[in-house]
Amino acid sequence: MTKSKKEIEYIRKAATITDQVFSYILSHIKPGITEAEIAEKIERFIKNKNAELAFPVIAAFGINTSIVHHLKAS
């Protein structure tokens, strides 16, 4: 499928924000922090960039990393 100029612009913006959030969150991953706290920080960072989430944030540690599309407990 051919992407429009607007779609390409959105993809570039999303990629830039993804790179930024990854760099940001690395400094927050420390012993004692929970998956839910990391997910919340990621979501807040994205929203502060005036962007929307395409899907819920997936943050998984330890054994939870083996669960495809692991979601935090509600």
PQR file with spaces between the fields and no chain letter, atoms N, CA, C, O and H, PARSE charges and radii, in Angstrom:
ATOM       1  N    MET     1       0.841   -1.174    0.000 -0.4000 1.5000
ATOM       2  CA   MET     1       0.000    0.000    0.000 -0.0000 2.0000
ATOM       3  C    MET     1       0.893    1.248    0.000  0.5500 1.7000
ATOM       4  O    MET     1       1.943    1.261    0.643 -0.5500 1.4000
ATOM       5  N    THR     2       0.493    2.244   -0.688 -0.4000 1.5000
ATOM       6  CA   THR     2       1.236    3.495   -0.747 -0.0000 2.0000
ATOM       7  C    THR     2       0.758    4.423    0.359  0.5500 1.7000
ATOM       8  O    THR     2      -0.443    4.618    0.550 -0.5500 1.4000
ATOM       9  H    THR     2      -0.360    2.233   -1.210  0.4000 1.0000
ATOM      10  N    LYS     3       1.712    4.991    1.082 -0.4000 1.5000
ATOM      11  CA   LYS     3       1.384    5.921    2.163 -0.0000 2.0000
ATOM      12  C    LYS     3       1.302    7.343    1.620  0.5500 1.7000
ATOM      13  O    LYS     3       2.072    7.738    0.745 -0.5500 1.4000
ATOM      14  H    LYS     3       2.687    4.833    0.926  0.4000 1.0000
ATOM      15  N    SER     4       0.351    8.101    2.158 -0.4000 1.5000
ATOM      16  CA   SER     4       0.247    9.514    1.788 -0.0000 2.0000
ATOM      17  C    SER     4       1.327   10.303    2.539  0.5500 1.7000
ATOM      18  O    SER     4       1.944    9.795    3.476 -0.5500 1.4000
ATOM      19  H    SER     4      -0.275    7.780    2.869  0.4000 1.0000
ATOM      20  N    LYS     5       1.540   11.540    2.114 -0.4000 1.5000
ATOM      21  CA   LYS     5       2.516   12.397    2.793 -0.0000 2.0000
ATOM      22  C    LYS     5       2.124   12.588    4.262  0.5500 1.7000
ATOM      23  O    LYS     5       2.990   12.621    5.136 -0.5500 1.4000
ATOM      24  H    LYS     5       1.039   11.952    1.353  0.4000 1.0000
ATOM      25  N    LYS     6       0.835   12.712    4.530 -0.4000 1.5000
ATOM      26  CA   LYS     6       0.356   12.900    5.906 -0.0000 2.0000
ATOM      27  C    LYS     6       0.626   11.649    6.744  0.5500 1.7000
ATOM      28  O    LYS     6       1.053   11.754    7.893 -0.5500 1.4000
ATOM      29  H    LYS     6       0.132   12.685    3.819  0.4000 1.0000
ATOM      30  N    GLU     7       0.380   10.470    6.177 -0.4000 1.5000
ATOM      31  CA   GLU     7       0.644    9.223    6.889 -0.0000 2.0000
ATOM      32  C    GLU     7       2.136    9.081    7.211  0.5500 1.7000
ATOM      33  O    GLU     7       2.504    8.651    8.305 -0.5500 1.4000
ATOM      34  H    GLU     7       0.032   10.385    5.243  0.4000 1.0000
ATOM      35  N    ILE     8       2.970    9.438    6.272 -0.4000 1.5000
ATOM      36  CA   ILE     8       4.416    9.374    6.495 -0.0000 2.0000
ATOM      37  C    ILE     8       4.828   10.341    7.598  0.5500 1.7000
ATOM      38  O    ILE     8       5.689   10.023    8.419 -0.5500 1.4000
ATOM      39  H    ILE     8       2.671    9.787    5.384  0.4000 1.0000
ATOM      40  N    GLU     9       4.216   11.515    7.616 -0.4000 1.5000
ATOM      41  CA   GLU     9       4.484   12.500    8.665 -0.0000 2.0000
ATOM      42  C    GLU     9       4.110   11.926   10.038  0.5500 1.7000
ATOM      43  O    GLU     9       4.870   12.074   10.995 -0.5500 1.4000
ATOM      44  H    GLU     9       3.516   11.773    6.949  0.4000 1.0000
ATOM      45  N    TYR    10       2.956   11.277   10.141 -0.4000 1.5000
ATOM      46  CA   TYR    10       2.515   10.662   11.401 -0.0000 2.0000
ATOM      47  C    TYR    10       3.471    9.549   11.831  0.5500 1.7000
ATOM      48  O    TYR    10       3.796    9.432   13.013 -0.5500 1.4000
ATOM      49  H    TYR    10       2.338   11.156    9.363  0.4000 1.0000
ATOM      50  N    ILE    11       3.914    8.747   10.892 -0.4000 1.5000
ATOM      51  CA   ILE    11       4.840    7.656   11.205 -0.0000 2.0000
ATOM      52  C    ILE    11       6.168    8.219   11.719  0.5500 1.7000
ATOM      53  O    ILE    11       6.736    7.705   12.682 -0.5500 1.4000
ATOM      54  H    ILE    11       3.650    8.842    9.933  0.4000 1.0000
ATOM      55  N    ARG    12       6.649    9.263   11.076 -0.4000 1.5000
ATOM      56  CA   ARG    12       7.908    9.890   11.535 -0.0000 2.0000
ATOM      57  C    ARG    12       7.753   10.476   12.936  0.5500 1.7000
ATOM      58  O    ARG    12       8.641   10.330   13.776 -0.5500 1.4000
ATOM      59  H    ARG    12       6.187    9.681   10.293  0.4000 1.0000
ATOM      60  N    LYS    13       6.630   11.133   13.185 -0.4000 1.5000
ATOM      61  CA   LYS    13       6.382   11.708   14.510 -0.0000 2.0000
ATOM      62  C    LYS    13       6.318   10.596   15.554  0.5500 1.7000
ATOM      63  O    LYS    13       6.888   10.729   16.636 -0.5500 1.4000
ATOM      64  H    LYS    13       5.908   11.251   12.502  0.4000 1.0000
ATOM      65  N    ALA    14       5.638    9.515   15.239 -0.4000 1.5000
ATOM      66  CA   ALA    14       5.522    8.391   16.172 -0.0000 2.0000
ATOM      67  C    ALA    14       6.888    7.771   16.445  0.5500 1.7000
ATOM      68  O    ALA    14       7.196    7.432   17.587 -0.5500 1.4000
ATOM      69  H    ALA    14       5.175    9.407   14.360  0.4000 1.0000
ATOM      70  N    ALA    15       7.695    7.622   15.427 -0.4000 1.5000
ATOM      71  CA   ALA    15       9.030    7.048   15.603 -0.0000 2.0000
ATOM      72  C    ALA    15       9.904    7.949   16.470  0.5500 1.7000
ATOM      73  O    ALA    15      10.654    7.463   17.316 -0.5500 1.4000
ATOM      74  H    ALA    15       7.445    7.898   14.499  0.4000 1.0000
ATOM      75  N    THR    16       9.809    9.252   16.260 -0.4000 1.5000
ATOM      76  CA   THR    16      10.579   10.209   17.059 -0.0000 2.0000
ATOM      77  C    THR    16      10.168   10.138   18.521  0.5500 1.7000
ATOM      78  O    THR    16      11.027   10.098   19.402 -0.5500 1.4000
ATOM      79  H    THR    16       9.200    9.646   15.573  0.4000 1.0000
ATOM      80  N    ILE    17       8.875   10.121   18.788 -0.4000 1.5000
ATOM      81  CA   ILE    17       8.392   10.043   20.169 -0.0000 2.0000
ATOM      82  C    ILE    17       8.788    8.713   20.795  0.5500 1.7000
ATOM      83  O    ILE    17       9.151    8.667   21.970 -0.5500 1.4000
ATOM      84  H    ILE    17       8.178   10.153   18.072  0.4000 1.0000
ATOM      85  N    THR    18       8.722    7.641   20.033 -0.4000 1.5000
ATOM      86  CA   THR    18       9.125    6.327   20.550 -0.0000 2.0000
ATOM      87  C    THR    18      10.593    6.345   20.961  0.5500 1.7000
ATOM      88  O    THR    18      10.937    5.838   22.028 -0.5500 1.4000
ATOM      89  H    THR    18       8.427    7.678   19.078  0.4000 1.0000
ATOM      90  N    ASP    19      11.455    6.914   20.141 -0.4000 1.5000
ATOM      91  CA   ASP    19      12.872    7.036   20.500 -0.0000 2.0000
ATOM      92  C    ASP    19      13.046    7.861   21.772  0.5500 1.7000
ATOM      93  O    ASP    19      13.836    7.508   22.648 -0.5500 1.4000
ATOM      94  H    ASP    19      11.175    7.326   19.274  0.4000 1.0000
ATOM      95  N    GLN    20      12.307    8.956   21.864 -0.4000 1.5000
ATOM      96  CA   GLN    20      12.404    9.830   23.038 -0.0000 2.0000
ATOM      97  C    GLN    20      11.937    9.126   24.306  0.5500 1.7000
ATOM      98  O    GLN    20      12.582    9.219   25.350 -0.5500 1.4000
ATOM      99  H    GLN    20      11.665    9.243   21.153  0.4000 1.0000
ATOM     100  N    VAL    21      10.819    8.427   24.209 -0.4000 1.5000
ATOM     101  CA   VAL    21      10.294    7.757   25.399 -0.0000 2.0000
ATOM     102  C    VAL    21      11.230    6.637   25.843  0.5500 1.7000
ATOM     103  O    VAL    21      11.386    6.405   27.042 -0.5500 1.4000
ATOM     104  H    VAL    21      10.295    8.352   23.361  0.4000 1.0000
ATOM     105  N    PHE    22      11.849    5.948   24.905 -0.4000 1.5000
ATOM     106  CA   PHE    22      12.790    4.895   25.268 -0.0000 2.0000
ATOM     107  C    PHE    22      13.976    5.477   26.032  0.5500 1.7000
ATOM     108  O    PHE    22      14.362    4.950   27.075 -0.5500 1.4000
ATOM     109  H    PHE    22      11.723    6.137   23.931  0.4000 1.0000
ATOM     110  N    SER    23      14.553    6.558   25.518 -0.4000 1.5000
ATOM     111  CA   SER    23      15.668    7.212   26.207 -0.0000 2.0000
ATOM     112  C    SER    23      15.245    7.705   27.588  0.5500 1.7000
ATOM     113  O    SER    23      15.987    7.553   28.558 -0.5500 1.4000
ATOM     114  H    SER    23      14.239    6.986   24.670  0.4000 1.0000
ATOM     115  N    TYR    24      14.066    8.288   27.676 -0.4000 1.5000
ATOM     116  CA   TYR    24      13.539    8.804   28.941 -0.0000 2.0000
ATOM     117  C    TYR    24      13.348    7.690   29.967  0.5500 1.7000
ATOM     118  O    TYR    24      13.751    7.836   31.121 -0.5500 1.4000
ATOM     119  H    TYR    24      13.463    8.412   26.887  0.4000 1.0000
ATOM     120  N    ILE    25      12.741    6.590   29.560 -0.4000 1.5000
ATOM     121  CA   ILE    25      12.340    5.566   30.522 -0.0000 2.0000
ATOM     122  C    ILE    25      13.524    4.765   31.047  0.5500 1.7000
ATOM     123  O    ILE    25      13.451    4.199   32.138 -0.5500 1.4000
ATOM     124  H    ILE    25      12.414    6.472   28.622  0.4000 1.0000
ATOM     125  N    LEU    26      14.607    4.710   30.291 -0.4000 1.5000
ATOM     126  CA   LEU    26      15.780    3.946   30.747 -0.0000 2.0000
ATOM     127  C    LEU    26      16.271    4.414   32.115  0.5500 1.7000
ATOM     128  O    LEU    26      16.698    3.601   32.934 -0.5500 1.4000
ATOM     129  H    LEU    26      14.667    5.169   29.405  0.4000 1.0000
ATOM     130  N    SER    27      16.210    5.707   32.359 -0.4000 1.5000
ATOM     131  CA   SER    27      16.694    6.232   33.647 -0.0000 2.0000
ATOM     132  C    SER    27      15.727    5.942   34.794  0.5500 1.7000
ATOM     133  O    SER    27      16.070    6.159   35.957 -0.5500 1.4000
ATOM     134  H    SER    27      15.862    6.368   31.694  0.4000 1.0000
ATOM     135  N    HIS    28      14.536    5.461   34.487 -0.4000 1.5000
ATOM     136  CA   HIS    28      13.539    5.174   35.519 -0.0000 2.0000
ATOM     137  C    HIS    28      13.455    3.685   35.874  0.5500 1.7000
ATOM     138  O    HIS    28      12.808    3.321   36.855 -0.5500 1.4000
ATOM     139  H    HIS    28      14.257    5.285   33.543  0.4000 1.0000
ATOM     140  N    ILE    29      14.090    2.845   35.100 -0.4000 1.5000
ATOM     141  CA   ILE    29      14.042    1.403   35.364 -0.0000 2.0000
ATOM     142  C    ILE    29      15.086    1.080   36.422  0.5500 1.7000
ATOM     143  O    ILE    29      16.286    1.054   36.151 -0.5500 1.4000
ATOM     144  H    ILE    29      14.616    3.141   34.303  0.4000 1.0000
ATOM     145  N    LYS    30      14.600    0.837   37.626 -0.4000 1.5000
ATOM     146  CA   LYS    30      15.456    0.582   38.788 -0.0000 2.0000
ATOM     147  C    LYS    30      14.802   -0.482   39.651  0.5500 1.7000
ATOM     148  O    LYS    30      13.593   -0.699   39.563 -0.5500 1.4000
ATOM     149  H    LYS    30      13.625    0.858   37.846  0.4000 1.0000
ATOM     150  N    PRO    31      15.585   -1.140   40.478 -0.5600 1.5000
ATOM     151  CA   PRO    31      14.980   -2.118   41.391  0.2800 2.0000
ATOM     152  C    PRO    31      13.872   -1.470   42.222  0.5500 1.7000
ATOM     153  O    PRO    31      14.026   -0.364   42.740 -0.5500 1.4000
ATOM     154  N    GLY    32      12.772   -2.175   42.332 -0.4000 1.5000
ATOM     155  CA   GLY    32      11.660   -1.700   43.147 -0.0000 2.0000
ATOM     156  C    GLY    32      10.542   -1.028   42.373  0.5500 1.7000
ATOM     157  O    GLY    32       9.419   -0.942   42.871 -0.5500 1.4000
ATOM     158  H    GLY    32      12.646   -3.073   41.911  0.4000 1.0000
ATOM     159  N    ILE    33      10.822   -0.547   41.163 -0.4000 1.5000
ATOM     160  CA   ILE    33       9.750    0.080   40.387 -0.0000 2.0000
ATOM     161  C    ILE    33       8.872   -1.018   39.787  0.5500 1.7000
ATOM     162  O    ILE    33       9.357   -2.098   39.451 -0.5500 1.4000
ATOM     163  H    ILE    33      11.734   -0.617   40.759  0.4000 1.0000
ATOM     164  N    THR    34       7.602   -0.734   39.660 -0.4000 1.5000
ATOM     165  CA   THR    34       6.674   -1.747   39.157 -0.0000 2.0000
ATOM     166  C    THR    34       6.395   -1.562   37.667  0.5500 1.7000
ATOM     167  O    THR    34       6.653   -0.506   37.089 -0.5500 1.4000
ATOM     168  H    THR    34       7.208    0.144   39.933  0.4000 1.0000
ATOM     169  N    GLU    35       5.864   -2.614   37.071 -0.4000 1.5000
ATOM     170  CA   GLU    35       5.450   -2.533   35.670 -0.0000 2.0000
ATOM     171  C    GLU    35       4.421   -1.427   35.491  0.5500 1.7000
ATOM     172  O    GLU    35       4.476   -0.672   34.521 -0.5500 1.4000
ATOM     173  H    GLU    35       5.654   -3.472   37.540  0.4000 1.0000
ATOM     174  N    ALA    36       3.489   -1.332   36.421 -0.4000 1.5000
ATOM     175  CA   ALA    36       2.436   -0.320   36.339 -0.0000 2.0000
ATOM     176  C    ALA    36       3.027    1.090   36.396  0.5500 1.7000
ATOM     177  O    ALA    36       2.570    1.979   35.678 -0.5500 1.4000
ATOM     178  H    ALA    36       3.444   -1.945   37.210  0.4000 1.0000
ATOM     179  N    GLU    37       4.029    1.299   37.235 -0.4000 1.5000
ATOM     180  CA   GLU    37       4.656    2.622   37.333 -0.0000 2.0000
ATOM     181  C    GLU    37       5.378    2.985   36.035  0.5500 1.7000
ATOM     182  O    GLU    37       5.304    4.124   35.576 -0.5500 1.4000
ATOM     183  H    GLU    37       4.400    0.576   37.818  0.4000 1.0000
ATOM     184  N    ILE    38       6.067    2.022   35.456 -0.4000 1.5000
ATOM     185  CA   ILE    38       6.755    2.275   34.189 -0.0000 2.0000
ATOM     186  C    ILE    38       5.741    2.583   33.096  0.5500 1.7000
ATOM     187  O    ILE    38       5.915    3.530   32.328 -0.5500 1.4000
ATOM     188  H    ILE    38       6.127    1.096   35.829  0.4000 1.0000
ATOM     189  N    ALA    39       4.679    1.780   33.026 -0.4000 1.5000
ATOM     190  CA   ALA    39       3.636    1.999   32.016 -0.0000 2.0000
ATOM     191  C    ALA    39       3.025    3.389   32.179  0.5500 1.7000
ATOM     192  O    ALA    39       2.784    4.081   31.191 -0.5500 1.4000
ATOM     193  H    ALA    39       4.538    1.011   33.650  0.4000 1.0000
ATOM     194  N    GLU    40       2.777    3.794   33.414 -0.4000 1.5000
ATOM     195  CA   GLU    40       2.196    5.115   33.671 -0.0000 2.0000
ATOM     196  C    GLU    40       3.139    6.237   33.220  0.5500 1.7000
ATOM     197  O    GLU    40       2.699    7.218   32.620 -0.5500 1.4000
ATOM     198  H    GLU    40       2.973    3.232   34.217  0.4000 1.0000
ATOM     199  N    LYS    41       4.431    6.089   33.511 -0.4000 1.5000
ATOM     200  CA   LYS    41       5.409    7.095   33.098 -0.0000 2.0000
ATOM     201  C    LYS    41       5.483    7.196   31.571  0.5500 1.7000
ATOM     202  O    LYS    41       5.574    8.293   31.020 -0.5500 1.4000
ATOM     203  H    LYS    41       4.789    5.292   33.998  0.4000 1.0000
ATOM     204  N    ILE    42       5.444    6.054   30.901 -0.4000 1.5000
ATOM     205  CA   ILE    42       5.477    6.049   29.440 -0.0000 2.0000
ATOM     206  C    ILE    42       4.238    6.737   28.882  0.5500 1.7000
ATOM     207  O    ILE    42       4.335    7.578   27.989 -0.5500 1.4000
ATOM     208  H    ILE    42       5.370    5.163   31.348  0.4000 1.0000
ATOM     209  N    GLU    43       3.077    6.377   29.412 -0.4000 1.5000
ATOM     210  CA   GLU    43       1.822    6.975   28.938 -0.0000 2.0000
ATOM     211  C    GLU    43       1.814    8.479   29.160  0.5500 1.7000
ATOM     212  O    GLU    43       1.418    9.234   28.272 -0.5500 1.4000
ATOM     213  H    GLU    43       2.998    5.694   30.138  0.4000 1.0000
ATOM     214  N    ARG    44       2.244    8.921   30.328 -0.4000 1.5000
ATOM     215  CA   ARG    44       2.275   10.347   30.629 -0.0000 2.0000
ATOM     216  C    ARG    44       3.236   11.086   29.697  0.5500 1.7000
ATOM     217  O    ARG    44       2.928   12.174   29.210 -0.5500 1.4000
ATOM     218  H    ARG    44       2.566    8.308   31.049  0.4000 1.0000
ATOM     219  N    PHE    45       4.403   10.486   29.453 -0.4000 1.5000
ATOM     220  CA   PHE    45       5.384   11.098   28.556 -0.0000 2.0000
ATOM     221  C    PHE    45       4.782   11.311   27.167  0.5500 1.7000
ATOM     222  O    PHE    45       4.910   12.387   26.582 -0.5500 1.4000
ATOM     223  H    PHE    45       4.654    9.602   29.848  0.4000 1.0000
ATOM     224  N    ILE    46       4.131   10.280   26.653 -0.4000 1.5000
ATOM     225  CA   ILE    46       3.530   10.359   25.317 -0.0000 2.0000
ATOM     226  C    ILE    46       2.442   11.425   25.273  0.5500 1.7000
ATOM     227  O    ILE    46       2.391   12.219   24.334 -0.5500 1.4000
ATOM     228  H    ILE    46       4.027    9.406   27.128  0.4000 1.0000
ATOM     229  N    LYS    47       1.575   11.449   26.277 -0.4000 1.5000
ATOM     230  CA   LYS    47       0.497   12.433   26.303 -0.0000 2.0000
ATOM     231  C    LYS    47       1.040   13.851   26.450  0.5500 1.7000
ATOM     232  O    LYS    47       0.460   14.795   25.912 -0.5500 1.4000
ATOM     233  H    LYS    47       1.617   10.804   27.040  0.4000 1.0000
ATOM     234  N    ASN    48       2.153   14.010   27.176 -0.4000 1.5000
ATOM     235  CA   ASN    48       2.776   15.330   27.310 -0.0000 2.0000
ATOM     236  C    ASN    48       3.376   15.822   26.002  0.5500 1.7000
ATOM     237  O    ASN    48       3.659   17.011   25.859 -0.5500 1.4000
ATOM     238  H    ASN    48       2.624   13.244   27.613  0.4000 1.0000
ATOM     239  N    LYS    49       3.569   14.929   25.055 -0.4000 1.5000
ATOM     240  CA   LYS    49       4.042   15.288   23.723 -0.0000 2.0000
ATOM     241  C    LYS    49       2.863   15.591   22.792  0.5500 1.7000
ATOM     242  O    LYS    49       3.036   15.725   21.581 -0.5500 1.4000
ATOM     243  H    LYS    49       3.338   13.963   25.171  0.4000 1.0000
ATOM     244  N    ASN    50       1.665   15.697   23.373 -0.4000 1.5000
ATOM     245  CA   ASN    50       0.437   15.933   22.600 -0.0000 2.0000
ATOM     246  C    ASN    50       0.207   14.840   21.558  0.5500 1.7000
ATOM     247  O    ASN    50      -0.226   15.101   20.436 -0.5500 1.4000
ATOM     248  H    ASN    50       1.525   15.589   24.357  0.4000 1.0000
ATOM     249  N    ALA    51       0.510   13.620   21.963 -0.4000 1.5000
ATOM     250  CA   ALA    51       0.311   12.469   21.089 -0.0000 2.0000
ATOM     251  C    ALA    51      -0.684   11.522   21.760  0.5500 1.7000
ATOM     252  O    ALA    51      -0.970   11.639   22.952 -0.5500 1.4000
ATOM     253  H    ALA    51       0.862   13.408   22.875  0.4000 1.0000
ATOM     254  N    GLU    52      -1.195   10.599   20.984 -0.4000 1.5000
ATOM     255  CA   GLU    52      -2.146    9.614   21.486 -0.0000 2.0000
ATOM     256  C    GLU    52      -1.515    8.234   21.457  0.5500 1.7000
ATOM     257  O    GLU    52      -0.629    7.960   20.647 -0.5500 1.4000
ATOM     258  H    GLU    52      -0.963   10.504   20.016  0.4000 1.0000
ATOM     259  N    LEU    53      -1.973    7.380   22.336 -0.4000 1.5000
ATOM     260  CA   LEU    53      -1.521    5.996   22.342 -0.0000 2.0000
ATOM     261  C    LEU    53      -2.273    5.206   21.275  0.5500 1.7000
ATOM     262  O    LEU    53      -3.493    5.318   21.158 -0.5500 1.4000
ATOM     263  H    LEU    53      -2.692    7.602   22.994  0.4000 1.0000
ATOM     264  N    ALA    54      -1.554    4.419   20.510 -0.4000 1.5000
ATOM     265  CA   ALA    54      -2.192    3.567   19.504 -0.0000 2.0000
ATOM     266  C    ALA    54      -2.773    2.311   20.156  0.5500 1.7000
ATOM     267  O    ALA    54      -3.716    1.710   19.641 -0.5500 1.4000
ATOM     268  H    ALA    54      -0.563    4.328   20.605  0.4000 1.0000
ATOM     269  N    PHE    55      -2.193    1.926   21.300 -0.4000 1.5000
ATOM     270  CA   PHE    55      -2.630    0.752   22.048 -0.0000 2.0000
ATOM     271  C    PHE    55      -2.118    0.910   23.476  0.5500 1.7000
ATOM     272  O    PHE    55      -1.241    1.739   23.718 -0.5500 1.4000
ATOM     273  H    PHE    55      -1.427    2.414   21.718  0.4000 1.0000
ATOM     274  N    PRO    56      -2.641    0.142   24.425 -0.5600 1.5000
ATOM     275  CA   PRO    56      -2.165    0.267   25.803  0.2800 2.0000
ATOM     276  C    PRO    56      -0.661   -0.020   25.905  0.5500 1.7000
ATOM     277  O    PRO    56      -0.126   -0.846   25.166 -0.5500 1.4000
ATOM     278  N    VAL    57       0.002    0.666   26.820 -0.4000 1.5000
ATOM     279  CA   VAL    57       1.431    0.456   27.038 -0.0000 2.0000
ATOM     280  C    VAL    57       1.644   -0.958   27.582  0.5500 1.7000
ATOM     281  O    VAL    57       0.920   -1.409   28.470 -0.5500 1.4000
ATOM     282  H    VAL    57      -0.433    1.338   27.420  0.4000 1.0000
ATOM     283  N    ILE    58       2.639   -1.640   27.042 -0.4000 1.5000
ATOM     284  CA   ILE    58       3.001   -2.973   27.524 -0.0000 2.0000
ATOM     285  C    ILE    58       4.334   -2.843   28.244  0.5500 1.7000
ATOM     286  O    ILE    58       5.352   -2.552   27.615 -0.5500 1.4000
ATOM     287  H    ILE    58       3.227   -1.274   26.321  0.4000 1.0000
ATOM     288  N    ALA    59       4.339   -3.055   29.553 -0.4000 1.5000
ATOM     289  CA   ALA    59       5.561   -3.037   30.353 -0.0000 2.0000
ATOM     290  C    ALA    59       5.609   -4.350   31.117  0.5500 1.7000
ATOM     291  O    ALA    59       4.710   -4.647   31.903 -0.5500 1.4000
ATOM     292  H    ALA    59       3.513   -3.291   30.063  0.4000 1.0000
ATOM     293  N    ALA    60       6.642   -5.127   30.891 -0.4000 1.5000
ATOM     294  CA   ALA    60       6.721   -6.445   31.517 -0.0000 2.0000
ATOM     295  C    ALA    60       8.133   -6.695   32.026  0.5500 1.7000
ATOM     296  O    ALA    60       9.113   -6.421   31.333 -0.5500 1.4000
ATOM     297  H    ALA    60       7.373   -4.885   30.253  0.4000 1.0000
ATOM     298  N    PHE    61       8.226   -7.220   33.246 -0.4000 1.5000
ATOM     299  CA   PHE    61       9.503   -7.563   33.857 -0.0000 2.0000
ATOM     300  C    PHE    61       9.521   -9.059   34.150  0.5500 1.7000
ATOM     301  O    PHE    61       8.474   -9.699   34.244 -0.5500 1.4000
ATOM     302  H    PHE    61       7.430   -7.443   33.809  0.4000 1.0000
ATOM     303  N    GLY    62      10.711   -9.600   34.290 -0.4000 1.5000
ATOM     304  CA   GLY    62      10.875  -10.982   34.747 -0.0000 2.0000
ATOM     305  C    GLY    62      10.061  -11.983   33.962  0.5500 1.7000
ATOM     306  O    GLY    62      10.063  -11.979   32.731 -0.5500 1.4000
ATOM     307  H    GLY    62      11.562   -9.080   34.214  0.4000 1.0000
ATOM     308  N    ILE    63       9.368  -12.838   34.683 -0.4000 1.5000
ATOM     309  CA   ILE    63       8.593  -13.911   34.054 -0.0000 2.0000
ATOM     310  C    ILE    63       7.501  -13.369   33.137  0.5500 1.7000
ATOM     311  O    ILE    63       7.106  -14.041   32.184 -0.5500 1.4000
ATOM     312  H    ILE    63       9.367  -12.842   35.683  0.4000 1.0000
ATOM     313  N    ASN    64       7.014  -12.170   33.414 -0.4000 1.5000
ATOM     314  CA   ASN    64       5.953  -11.584   32.581 -0.0000 2.0000
ATOM     315  C    ASN    64       6.407  -11.302   31.150  0.5500 1.7000
ATOM     316  O    ASN    64       5.573  -11.142   30.259 -0.5500 1.4000
ATOM     317  H    ASN    64       7.335  -11.625   34.188  0.4000 1.0000
ATOM     318  N    THR    65       7.712  -11.239   30.921 -0.4000 1.5000
ATOM     319  CA   THR    65       8.197  -10.984   29.566 -0.0000 2.0000
ATOM     320  C    THR    65       7.893  -12.134   28.614  0.5500 1.7000
ATOM     321  O    THR    65       7.940  -11.971   27.395 -0.5500 1.4000
ATOM     322  H    THR    65       8.390  -11.369   31.644  0.4000 1.0000
ATOM     323  N    SER    66       7.584  -13.289   29.174 -0.4000 1.5000
ATOM     324  CA   SER    66       7.251  -14.442   28.316 -0.0000 2.0000
ATOM     325  C    SER    66       5.783  -14.451   27.918  0.5500 1.7000
ATOM     326  O    SER    66       5.359  -15.302   27.136 -0.5500 1.4000
ATOM     327  H    SER    66       7.546  -13.422   30.165  0.4000 1.0000
ATOM     328  N    ILE    67       5.010  -13.525   28.442 -0.4000 1.5000
ATOM     329  CA   ILE    67       3.569  -13.443   28.120 -0.0000 2.0000
ATOM     330  C    ILE    67       3.391  -12.455   26.979  0.5500 1.7000
ATOM     331  O    ILE    67       3.637  -11.259   27.141 -0.5500 1.4000
ATOM     332  H    ILE    67       5.354  -12.834   29.077  0.4000 1.0000
ATOM     333  N    VAL    68       2.964  -12.955   25.822 -0.4000 1.5000
ATOM     334  CA   VAL    68       2.769  -12.087   24.669 -0.0000 2.0000
ATOM     335  C    VAL    68       1.741  -11.015   24.995  0.5500 1.7000
ATOM     336  O    VAL    68       0.653  -11.331   25.476 -0.5500 1.4000
ATOM     337  H    VAL    68       2.765  -13.926   25.690  0.4000 1.0000
ATOM     338  N    HIS    69       2.066   -9.766   24.741 -0.4000 1.5000
ATOM     339  CA   HIS    69       1.186   -8.619   24.993 -0.0000 2.0000
ATOM     340  C    HIS    69       0.723   -8.564   26.445  0.5500 1.7000
ATOM     341  O    HIS    69      -0.440   -8.277   26.730 -0.5500 1.4000
ATOM     342  H    HIS    69       2.950   -9.510   24.349  0.4000 1.0000
ATOM     343  N    HIS    70       1.653   -8.844   27.357 -0.4000 1.5000
ATOM     344  CA   HIS    70       1.355   -8.789   28.786 -0.0000 2.0000
ATOM     345  C    HIS    70       0.748   -7.442   29.157  0.5500 1.7000
ATOM     346  O    HIS    70       1.262   -6.395   28.763 -0.5500 1.4000
ATOM     347  H    HIS    70       2.598   -9.077   27.125  0.4000 1.0000
ATOM     348  N    LEU    71      -0.326   -7.467   29.899 -0.4000 1.5000
ATOM     349  CA   LEU    71      -0.951   -6.239   30.389 -0.0000 2.0000
ATOM     350  C    LEU    71      -0.882   -6.216   31.900  0.5500 1.7000
ATOM     351  O    LEU    71      -1.032   -7.247   32.556 -0.5500 1.4000
ATOM     352  H    LEU    71      -0.744   -8.318   30.219  0.4000 1.0000
ATOM     353  N    LYS    72      -0.655   -5.032   32.449 -0.4000 1.5000
ATOM     354  CA   LYS    72      -0.594   -4.894   33.899 -0.0000 2.0000
ATOM     355  C    LYS    72      -1.915   -5.274   34.522  0.5500 1.7000
ATOM     356  O    LYS    72      -2.970   -5.148   33.900 -0.5500 1.4000
ATOM     357  H    LYS    72      -0.533   -4.195   31.916  0.4000 1.0000
ATOM     358  N    ALA    73      -1.851   -5.737   35.746 -0.4000 1.5000
ATOM     359  CA   ALA    73      -3.087   -6.098   36.462 -0.0000 2.0000
ATOM     360  C    ALA    73      -3.882   -4.837   36.756  0.5500 1.7000
ATOM     361  O    ALA    73      -3.310   -3.803   37.099 -0.5500 1.4000
ATOM     362  H    ALA    73      -0.994   -5.839   36.251  0.4000 1.0000
ATOM     363  N    SER    74      -5.177   -4.919   36.626 -0.4000 1.5000
ATOM     364  CA   SER    74      -6.040   -3.757   36.881 -0.0000 2.0000
ATOM     365  C    SER    74      -6.319   -3.612   38.358  0.5500 1.7000
ATOM     366  O    SER    74      -7.028   -2.691   38.765 -0.5500 1.4000
ATOM     367  H    SER    74      -5.642   -5.759   36.347  0.4000 1.0000
